[in-house]
Amino acid sequence: MKPGESSPHHPEHHHHPADHTHVHHAAPKTAPMHDHAADAGHGGHDHHGMIGDFKKRFYATLILTIPVLLLSPMIQHWMGVDWQFPYSDKLLFALSTIIFVYGGWPFLKGWVNEMKSRNPGMMTLIGFAISVAYIYSAATVFGLEGMDFFWELATLILIMLLGHWIEMTSVAGASRELEALVRLMPSTAHLIRNGDISEIPTDQLQKGDLILVKPGEKIAADGIITEGESAVNESMLTGESKPVEKQPAGKVIAGSINGNGALRIQVTHGSKESYLQQVIQLVNEAQQDKSRTQLLADKAARWLTLVAIVAGLATFFAWYWSGSSLAFAIERMVTVIVICCPHALGLAIPLVVAKSTALAARNGLLIRNRTAFENARKITTLVFDKTGTLTVGEFAVARYASLTPDLQDNDILRFAYALEQSSEHPIATGIVAKAKELGLPADPAGNITAITGKGITADLNGAAIAVVSPNALQHPPEKIRAGETLVYVLRNDTPVGFIALSDQVRPESAEAIRTLHAQHIKTVLLTGDNKVVAEDVARSLGMDQFFAEVLPHQKLEKIAQLQKSGEFVAMTGDGVNDAPALAKADVGIAVGSGSDVAAETADIILVNSNPKDVASLVLFGKATYRKMIQNLAWATGYNVIAMPLAAGVLSGAGILLSPAAGAVLMSISTIVVAINAGMLKIRE
């Protein structure tokens, strides 16, 4: 159970343990990580390494294509000039051979690799098309009757190189946000040892090390502040736009940017286990993880390759047997094959994946399971854990009052503040926070003593002051209200006042529930807290249903019940106590911050415990899926129109596409898919 959640057997959580033990969540094991780079593209290409190579081949081909165009009889005929000279056809052949070998090499090599792996795809189509065009054109130079189309071969390879260059740049651009996360980690840290400060590489930091972070510097490791106060910018990691105020005992995340104060931090994780490193690895995994939509696209691309080859051969024989020249029949076949290259189809999903995972990571949504993320669109019921998700997860003072005329209400809070100021107990931190908010003085207390199971006593200004739970009194004078935890302040064993604390509902919770209802998603509260509290929270937020006094293992049963009734269920929880329910749900969403985010069983992790992020996740999942379907529809639909045009069905109407025009259309289709993926936003 969590702090603030009662056992069903003790629903009113009256106890204020004297030892003031601070309740910690056990940190879950991190998810198993793979040590491989994200391949956002298709066919296993290393896009980053090949961008420069395609750029170089493109410019070399561009320079050689100009003389090829000028030497081509067809171009000269269109221009009304005759620039033929002895061996001009051999020079044209030589230049085209260089273009075919150097410019076409990536496609020829890719063709061979696809044949070896028995997985014909885009490279097979391009390699086959340029080889047929080159061999036929070369044959015309050495005696075969017909007109070469070296100029079409050159422009075809040129456009293909340009298309690949643009494609790879687009993929790299979609992953740039992930690279920005990698660059967040500073290379060095200021290590404090025996009072001396020395600079060491960040990757040498170990748990327990003490480091100094100067104003304006990036924080080198996850840790706990031991000294100093500052506002820390965590926006690149959590999506929280406002700097977060940090004080001693506060957690900080590696890669966040320190504000104006110097901080001394005790390292809790080495760089390899840091939260930022987990983000990077999770994003890499998500980009690697092939969802059902991606597998559908891959299957469609393979089928399109086979269709294109069959359609190309059928086009060739149809035209040739109908009396057309060999050159014309080959030109039609090459155009059909080129225009059907499923580049756009191959990129339709990976570009959206690369964009969505990096964008989500920057906004505090970490996707571990792509299929579950895409299934967010199917959610019909969203189950919320209460403490720390819909509520703040921290006790806050709800009301307090004096029970004696000689003391003001604030005196009661001041007495409790004096006794509780050094405690980490949730109740104590709530009292301290309220006292600080009101600017009350921190009076020094002496002889502080814990009373087992009852509270704490001390000497204060010549009187014996105690802060105790109601069970320490035979007749507690104040009635407990729903959802409250009550403590009494005693002076010389006489109750002089009380303080009521409660776990406050987050201000964002109501908006999140409204957003989900607008998407026709039912909301259910599932909590270990007592029925009165659960009903109060559920009613105030307008939720559809609640289950109270549920033990962790019973949460799984409630999820199963909802699923049996036909609901597609998403569960949000802290990823530790709620692990069985998270695993059982159709979509498991872990909430929490810091390095505890990598809950073993969750499909999706929300860095901030903010219910609005749950609503954003559902909307973003739907938007991502829409982009994928739009891209798939465009990439396949365009071929339905383009293939018949390439085959020449409208040649009677004077509409005839050249292989180069086919390559232009194919490239435009790829660019449309890339632009559409790039327009994905976290909130649409």
Stockholm file with secondary structure:
# STOCKHOLM 1.0

chainA/1-684         MKPGESSPHHPEHHHHPADHTHVHHAAPKTAPMHDHAADAGHGGHDHHGMIGDFKKRFYATLILTIPVLLLSPMIQHWMGVDWQFPYSDKLLFALSTIIFVYGGWPFLKGWVNEMKSRNPGMMTLIGFAISVAYIYSAATVFGLEGMDFFWELATLILIMLLGHWIEMTSVAGASRELEALVRLMPSTAHLIRNGDISEIPTDQLQKGDLILVKPGEKIAADGIITEGESAVNESMLTGESKPVEKQPAGKVIAGSINGNGALRIQVTHGSKESYLQQVIQLVNEAQQDKSRTQLLADKAARWLTLVAIVAGLATFFAWYWSGSSLAFAIERMVTVIVICCPHALGLAIPLVVAKSTALAARNGLLIRNRTAFENARKITTLVFDKTGTLTVGEFAVARYASLTPDLQDNDILRFAYALEQSSEHPIATGIVAKAKELGLPADPAGNITAITGKGITADLNGAAIAVVSPNALQHPPEKIRAGETLVYVLRNDTPVGFIALSDQVRPESAEAIRTLHAQHIKTVLLTGDNKVVAEDVARSLGMDQFFAEVLPHQKLEKIAQLQKSGEFVAMTGDGVNDAPALAKADVGIAVGSGSDVAAETADIILVNSNPKDVASLVLFGKATYRKMIQNLAWATGYNVIAMPLAAGVLSGAGILLSPAAGAVLMSISTIVVAINAGMLKIRE
#=GR chainA/1-684 SS CCTTCCCTTSTTCCCCCTTCCCCCCCCCCCCCCCCCCCCCSSTTCCHHHHHHHHHHHHHHHHHHHHHHHHHCHHHHHHHTCCCCCTTHHHHHHHHHHHIIIIITHHHHHHHHHHHHTTCCCHHHHHHHHHHHHHHHHHHHHTTCSSCCCHHHHHHHHHHHHHHHHHHHHHHHHHTHHHHHHHHHSCSEEEEEETTEEEEEEGGGCCTTCEEEECTTCBCCSCEEEEECCEEEBCHHHHCCCSCEEECTTCEECTTCBCCSSCEEEEESSCGGGSHHHHHHHHHHHHHHCCCHHHHHHHHHHHHHHHHHHHHHHHHHHHHHHTTCCHHHHHHHHHHHHHHTCTHHHHHHHHHHHHHHHHHHHHTTEEESCHHHHHGGGGCCEEEEEIIIIIEEEEEEEEEEEESSTTSCHHHHHHHHHHHHTTCCSHHHHHHHHHHHHHTCCCCCCEEEEEETTTEEEEEETTEEEEEECGGGSSSCSSCCCTTCEEEEEEETTEEEEEEEEEEEECTTHHHHHHHHHHTTCEEEEECSSCHHHHHHHHHHHTCSEEECSCCHHHHHHHHHHHHHTTCCEEEEECSSTTHHHHHHSSEEEEECCGGGGCCTTCSEEESSCCHHHHHHHHHHHHHHHHHHHHHHHHHHHHHHHHHHHHHTTTGGGTCCCCHHHHHHHHHHHHHHHHHHHHTCCSCC
#=GC SS_cons         CCTTCCCTTSTTCCCCCTTCCCCCCCCCCCCCCCCCCCCCSSTTCCHHHHHHHHHHHHHHHHHHHHHHHHHCHHHHHHHTCCCCCTTHHHHHHHHHHHIIIIITHHHHHHHHHHHHTTCCCHHHHHHHHHHHHHHHHHHHHTTCSSCCCHHHHHHHHHHHHHHHHHHHHHHHHHTHHHHHHHHHSCSEEEEEETTEEEEEEGGGCCTTCEEEECTTCBCCSCEEEEECCEEEBCHHHHCCCSCEEECTTCEECTTCBCCSSCEEEEESSCGGGSHHHHHHHHHHHHHHCCCHHHHHHHHHHHHHHHHHHHHHHHHHHHHHHTTCCHHHHHHHHHHHHHHTCTHHHHHHHHHHHHHHHHHHHHTTEEESCHHHHHGGGGCCEEEEEIIIIIEEEEEEEEEEEESSTTSCHHHHHHHHHHHHTTCCSHHHHHHHHHHHHHTCCCCCCEEEEEETTTEEEEEETTEEEEEECGGGSSSCSSCCCTTCEEEEEEETTEEEEEEEEEEEECTTHHHHHHHHHHTTCEEEEECSSCHHHHHHHHHHHTCSEEECSCCHHHHHHHHHHHHHTTCCEEEEECSSTTHHHHHHSSEEEEECCGGGGCCTTCSEEESSCCHHHHHHHHHHHHHHHHHHHHHHHHHHHHHHHHHHHHHTTTGGGTCCCCHHHHHHHHHHHHHHHHHHHHTCCSCC
//
